[in-house]
């Protein structure tokens, strides 16, 4: 059993153990592998339904998820309050992962028509969106290592599909039978992901309940209440339900994106890629003090300080939360935070300030990262942090990063659906080339996303990211010219290298954008910067799909070519 206790001074973060990390990985593989398996058969569907089938599959999978997220952004708060976060998450995981398994299991028995294929993929897109949203609602309560594991599973499922195809290819059987077993094994992996998710939620049920605020104030919540500018009582950030803010925005941005690893970069606000300064708080400004304080809160516990987990230690969860509340209350009385006189001074790294009605600028709402709102409503998180001046500062400081991120997103959506249009020079063959391109982009994308984690490769200039993104888009005319060029110009190896290079650069730009943007703005504007990046990527992928449709109609005569 992995630990079920709450990590550190912050009762919102569940530490977990190595098996918690493994189960988050299996969960993300479970809801990602169905789309990865079907899209890996792009050469088969190209032969059956035409070269435009991959473009239609992308549209069917990603676009119908947007209305679901719109409804979710309005209904989630009510559902969480009515039934409780663990029950809502459990229902979504069972519906999403179980539904994906059922769809994959019955798909080989469905009629082989383009409309049944698109209907199946649309169902998978909606079910995956349900499970995806639930998993990130749950992982927002866990330590960052679990967020990393969840993101890696979304990308690592491509390697799982490749391993399955290689294993089945080693057994002599017909292509039809091989594809049948590939889909049935995929359904089995969805069931494994469901079992891992239910086990994870069961082990941490009480800890997740303790993380969410209670419907009514009690002795635990009373010291954490704050008076906002309008005179209404609200809960402090440490008990504010984040399921309808940051996790919801990141889920939306990635569901219309090909790389769910971006969720980790945005949710961690670049902290995983930034190095601590180790400066004394007495030498720091107000914003810098808050930055070091947040890093302190996210640091691992000392040896022996961790609450033991499992079902036998669940009674310690609420006691830990009450102890943390008492420590916060004592710190407020000692330091003067929440006192109109504001006479206290920060002399050490204390528990987090939770009284937002303070005259201390470090404790005001403008001094803390605001939770991100739904991307389908007004970007409240961007505007609320510092008003219009804060928004202007974020846009001006992150303009280069935004350009790079937008261009890389547009390239991904425009290039991938046309893999089935790329002619072969004969080295790989017309049937094998699209599949090689498919897996080459997966390996290159994962490698590019890991590159900025090396200190020597970490991006330091937004102009670099902007230049790389613009350079990717600048190669698109050559991409389509190659498709329409004479056979003498075709070279399979060179084109595979080109695709791998562009996805390598794109992965670097994506991770680099989410790590660099928070360092370009003041500490209290970091959430706004990441909200701007999430919206940018959403717009890039939506406009990219529309541009891909227009190009298919203009260059190739329609969607059934």
N, C-alpha and C positions, 0 to 999 in steps of 0.2 A: 504494500500500500504506500502510495506517496503521501507526503505530508499534506495535511489539511489545515494547518494553522495559518495565521495571518503574519505576514512578514514585516518585521521592523516596527517602527513607531507608527507607521501608516497602516491602519486596519484595512484599507482598501486593496492592498496588494497581497495576494496569496503567494506564498513562496513556492510550494510544490517541490517535487523531487524529480529524479531522472525519469521515472515512469510517467510523470505528468507531462514532461517534454515529449516523450515517445508517443503518448496518446494524442496530444495535440497534433503531432505530425501525421498520425494515422487518420485523424479526423479530416484534416485538410486534403490529404490524398484521396479520401473517400468521396468528397464532393467535387473534386477537380478532375478525377481520372476519367469520368464518363465522357466529358467533352474532349479530353485529350485523346482518348481512344478513337472516337468517331472522326475527329479531325485528322488523325494519323492515317485514316483510310481514304485520304483525299484522292489518291490515284484511282481507287476503285470507283468512287462516286463520280469522278471525272469521266471515266469510261461509260458509266451507266446513264448519267444525266447531263453531261456536257461540262465544259471547262468552267462555266460560271457557278457550278454547284458549290464550290468552296466559299465564294462570296455570299451566296444565298444562305449557307450554313452559318456564317459569321453574323449576318443580319438577324437570322432567326434565333440565334443563341443570346446575343447581347441586348438588342433593342427592347424585346418584351420585358426585360428585367427592370427597365426604368419605371413603368407604371407601378410595379410591385413595390419599388423603393419609395415612390411618392406616397402610396398608401401606408407603407410601414412607418415612414417618418411622422405621420399623424397619429397612428394607432398604437405605436409601441409604448408610449408613456402610460396610456390608459390600461393596456394589457398588463404591463409590469405592476401597476398599482392594484389592479383587480385580482390577478392570479399569483403574483410574485415572480421575480426574475427567474429563479430556477425552473419553475413549471413552464414558463413561456419558452425558455431556451430548450428544455427537454422536448416539448411538443414540436418545435421547429426542427430540431435535429432529427427526430424520428420521422417527421414528414419529409424533410429534405433528403437525408441520406437513404432512408428506406425507399422513398419514391425513386431516387436515382437507381438504386439496385433493381427495383421492379422493372423500370423502363428498359434498362440494359438487358435484363433477363428475357423480356418478351420481344425485344426489337428484332431478333432474327426470324421471328414467326410472322412479322407484319408484311403486308404486300410491298413489293419492291417498286415503289413509285416515288417521285420527287416530293410529292405532297405529304406522304407518310413520313418521309425522311425529315422534312422541315418541321412537321408537327411534333415528331419525336424530339428533335433538337430544341424546339421551343419549350416543350415540357421540361427537358433537362435543364435549360437555362433558368426557368422559374424555380424548379426544385433546388438547383444548386445555389441560387440566390437566397432562398430561404435558409438553407444550411449554412451558407457563407456568412450571412448576417448574424445568425445565432452564434456561430463560433467566435466571431470577433466581438460580439457583445459579451461573451463569456471570458475571452482571453484578456479583455481590458481590465479585468480584476486580478490578473496574475502578473508575475514578474516578467521582465522583458525577454528572458530566455525562452519563455513559452510563446511569446509573440513571434520571435525569430523562427522557432520550430514550426509554427503554423504557416508562416510565409514560405519557408523552405519546402514544406509539403506540397504547396500549390505548384511550385516549379519542379520539384523532384518527382512528381507523378509522371512527367514525361520520360524519365529514366526507367520508371516502373513499366510503362507501356513498351518501351524499347526492349527491355529484358523479356517481357512476355512474348513479343513478336519474334525475338531471336530464339527463344526456347521452343515456341510452336513451329518456327521455320525449320528447326532441326529434326522434326518428326515428319516423316513422309505422309502427307495428306493433301486433299484438294484445297484450293484457295477458299472455297465456300465453307468447308468444314473448319478450316483454320480461323476464319473470321468469326464463325459461330462460337468456337471455344474462347476466342479472345474476348468477345462480349460477355460470355458467361463468367469468365474469370474476373472481368471488370466488375460485374454485378457482385461477385463474391467479395471483392476488395471494398466495395461500398458497404457491404454488411459488416466487414471487419471494422471499417471506420465508424459505423454506427455503434457497434459494441464498445469500441474504445471511448467514444463520446459519452455514452450512457454510463460507463464505468467511471469516467472522469468526473462527470457531473454528480454521480451518486457519492463518490468519496469526498467531494468538496461542497456538498449541498448546503450544509449549515454555514460554512465560511462565506459562500456566495450570498446567502440570505443576510448574514451579518454585514456584508459589504453594502447592500442596498439599504436606503433609509426606510424606517418604519412608517406606516401610514399616518401615525399620530405621534406628537412629541411625547417623550417620556424622560425618565431621569437620565438616561444616556444621552439624549439629544439636547436637553436643555442648555448645557454649557456651550453648545456648538451653534446655537441660534444666533442670527445676526440681523441687524436692522438695515435694510437697504435704503436707497435714496428716496424711494416712494413711501417709506414708512411701513412696508409690509415685511412680515417675518419670512425669512428664507433660510435654507440650510447652508452650512459652510461648505466650501469646495470639497473637503475630505469626505462628506457624506452626500454630495450631489450625484444624482444618477447620471452616469456618463453614457448610458446606452443610447440616448437620443441625441447625443452631441458628437463627440469625436469618432467613436466607433461607427456610428451611422453614416457620417460623411465619408469616412474612409471606405466603408463597404460599398457605397454608391460609386465612388471614383474607380474602384478596382473592378466592379462587375462589368463595366464597359471598357475594360482594359485587359490586355493579354498577360499581364505580369502582376499577380497579387502580392509579390514581394514589396511593392510600393506601399502597401498598407503598413508594414513594419517601419519603413522609413518615416512615414507621416505620423504614426501613432507615437513613436519614440521621440518625435520632434528633433531628429538628428542627434540625440544625446548619445546613441551608441557609437557614433562616428566622431565624437568630439572628446578631447582629452582635458581632464581636470587641471586647473591651474594650481591648485593647492595654496592660494593666497589667503592671508589672514583677513577675516571679515572686517576688521577695523580699518583696513586700507582700501576697502571697496566702496563703490557707490551703492546707492539703494538698489538699483537694478542688478548690479553684480552680486550684492549680498544675497538676493533672492535666487540668482543662478546657482551659487555655491550651495545655498541651503537646499535647493531642489536636488542637486547632485548628492548631497549628504543623505537625504531621505531615501534616495534610490539605491544607496550603497548596500552591499550584503551585510547581514547580521554578523556580529562576532561569533566565534566558535562557542557553541553551547547556549546561545541566546535564542535559538529557534524553537518555536512552539511545536511539540510533537504532533503528528497528524493522525489521520485515520479516524475511524468512527469512535475509538475510545477516547479521543482527545477533543471532541467537538464542544464539550462543555467549556473548554478554555477559550473558545472564540469570543464569546460575548464578554468574558472577563477581561480578555486582552483589549477589546474595544473600549470598555469602561475605563481601564487603566490609562489608555492613551488619551481619552477625553479628560481624565483628571489631570494628567500631565500638561495638556494644552491649557486647561483652565488655570493651573498654577503658574504656568509660564506667562500667560497674559497678565496676571496680577503682578508678577515680578518685573516684567519688562515694560509695562505701560502700553502695550498694544491694545487698542480698544479704549484707551483712556483719552479723553479729549485733551488733556494736558500733554500727552505724548512724551512724558519725561523719561520713560525707560530707554535703555540702550542695549543693542544687541551685542553681547560680549562673547557668546559662544553659539554653537550650532544647536538650536533648540528644536522641539517638536514644531510642526508647521503652524504658522499663524492662521487662525480660522475666523477671527472677527473682522469682517470687512467694513464695518462702520467706523473705522479708525481714522484719526487725523494723520497717522503715520503714512507717508506715501507708499511705503513698501507694502502696506496691508490694504490699500484701497483696491476697488475692483479693477481700476486701470493698471494696477501694479502686478496683476497676476494673469497668466494666460487664460482667456475666456474659453469655455467649451465651444466647440464648433457646432453650428446648426446644420440642418439638412441642406444639401446642395440645391434642393429644388425650391427653397424659400430664399428670401433675401439673405445675403451673406452677413448675418448678424454678428458672427464671431469676428469678422474682419473689421466691421464698422465700430463695434462696441469697444474694442480695445484702443482707446485713445481717440475715438471719434474720427471725423474726416481727416484730421491731421495724421492720425495713426495709419489710416488706410493709404493716404498719399505717401507716407514714408515707406510703407511696405512695398507699394507698387514701384516707387522710384528705386529702392534699394535692391529689389529682386527682379528688376526688369530683364536683365540678362539671363537669369536662371529660368524665368518664365518663358522666354523665347526658346531656349534650348529644350525645355521640357515639352513645349507645344510642338515644336518641329519634330522631335523624336517620336511623339505620339502619333502625329499625322503620318510619318513614314511607316510606322509599324502597321497601321490600319490599311494604308494604301498598298504596301508591298505584299503582305502575307496572302490576301485573297487571290492574288494573281500568280501564285506558284504553279497552279495547274495550266497556266497559259505559256509557261516558259518552254521553248523547244529544246530538244536534246541534240547534242552533236553526235550522239551514238555511243559515247563512252559509258554512260549510265543507262541510257534508254529512256523513252518517253514515259514509261510507267514508274521507273525507279527514281528519276530525278526529283519529282515533287516530294517524295518521301525523304530523300536525302536532304533536301533543302529544309524540310520540316524539322528534322532532328538536329541539323546543323545550327539552326537559329536557337533552339532550346539550349544547347551546350554553350553557344556564344553569349546568349543573353545572361545565363547564370554566371559565366565567367566575368562578364562586364560588370555585373552588379556586385561581385565580390572585390573587384579591383580597388575601389576607393577606400576599402578598409585598411589597405596598406598605407602607412604614413607617407611614404614617398610618392604615392599616386593619388593622394587625397586632393581634390580640386580646391584651389585657392582663389580663383578668379571667375566671376560670373561670365566674363567675356569668353573664356575658354569653353564653357558649356554652351553658350549661345553660338559660338563658331562651329562647334561639333554638330549641334542640332541643325543649323542652317546648311552645313555641308552634307548631312544626310539627305535632306530634302532636295538639295541641288543635284543629287545623283538620280533622282526619280525619272527625269526625262530620258537619261541613258538607259534606265531599267526598261522602260516601255519601248524605246528604240531597239533594244536588244531583242525583245520579244518579236518585233515585226521585221527584224533584219534578215538578210539573206542567210542561208545555211552556212555559207563559208565563214561567217562572222561568229558562229556559235562555238562555245568551248565550255563543257560542263564543269571542269575543274575550276576554271577562272570564275565562273558565275557562282559556284558554291562558296568559293573564297570571298567573293564580293558580299554575298548575303551574310556569311559568318562575320565579316568585318563590320558591316553596318549594324548588326545586332549586338556585337561586342561594344561598339561605340554607344549604341542606344542604351544598353544596360548600364554603362558607366555614367551616361548623362542622367539617367533616372535616379540612381543611387546618389550621385554627386549633387543633384539638385536638392534632394531632401536633406542632405547633410550640410550643404553650404548655405542654403537660404536662412536657417535660424541664426547663423553667425553673422548675417548681414544686417540684422535688425536688433533693436534693444530687446532685453530679455522678456519684457511683458508683451512683445509683439510676435513672439515665436509661433504661438498658436495661429495667429492671423496669417503669418507667412505660409505655414503649412496648409491652412485652409485655401489660400490663394493658389497654391500648387495643385491641390486636389481638384479644384474647380477648373484649373487650366487643363489638366489631363483629361477631365471629363469632356470639356469642350473640344479638345483635340481629337478624341476618339469619335465623338459624334460627328464632327465636321469631316473627319477622315472617311467614315463610312459613307457619308453622302457624296464625297468626292469620288470614292471608289465606284459607287453606283453610276455617277455621271461618266466616268471614264469607261466603264464597261459598255454603256450605251453608245458613247461617241466613237470608241476605238474598235469595238468588237461586235457591234451590231445588235446588242441586247443581252439579256440574262440567260438565254438558253443556248448560247453558242458552244 
